[in-house]
Amino acid sequence: MSRYQKANVLISLFVLLFFLTLSIITSQWGFFLWSLLPIFIVNMTAFTNKKQRN
């Protein structure tokens, strides 16, 4: 894993834990559920490889 990918994973985990904590405190699970898709998309874009141009 590159340095960029490691930073991306750590930030994503922090954001996910933040929304999980917010959802537990407020008892409104919409915060957590609506944060799952954007976090998943960001992680997928970080781990996909670009095609090299010749």
Buried (B, 14 or more C-beta within 10 A) or exposed (E): EEEEEEEBBEBBEEBBEEBBEEBEEEEEEEBBEEBEEEBEEBBEEBEEEEEEEE
